[in-house]
Amino acid sequence: MIDPQLSGRVALVTGANQGIGAAVAVALAAEGAAALLTYKRWDPGAHQARYVTAQRIQMS
């Protein structure tokens, strides 16, 4: 179920390519927020960005 309070909102998530940051990014996207992800390393970060995008599209 998408939370109407998060739908259309933008969330900045630091450390989004692993651990807690990754889980938060997925959870926010699943609730309808657009997640802006920041991370240090490109390869795992880019993979996570694609995953979060897929989750958001799947939940819509």
SULCORLIN-V156475 format. One record per backbone hydrogen bond with DSSP energy under -1.0 kcal/mol. NH is the residue of the N-H (numbers start at 1). CO is the residue of the C=O. If there is no record, write none. Layout:
((NH & CO) (NH & CO))
This chain:
((6 & 3) (7 & 3) (8 & 32) (9 & 6) (11 & 34) (13 & 36) (16 & 38) (18 & 15) (22 & 18) (23 & 19) (24 & 20) (25 & 21) (26 & 22) (27 & 23) (28 & 24) (29 & 25) (30 & 26) (31 & 27) (32 & 29) (33 & 28) (34 & 9) (36 & 11) (38 & 13) (45 & 41) (46 & 42) (47 & 43) (48 & 44) (49 & 45) (50 & 46) (51 & 47) (52 & 48) (53 & 49) (54 & 50) (55 & 51) (56 & 52) (57 & 53) (58 & 54) (59 & 55))
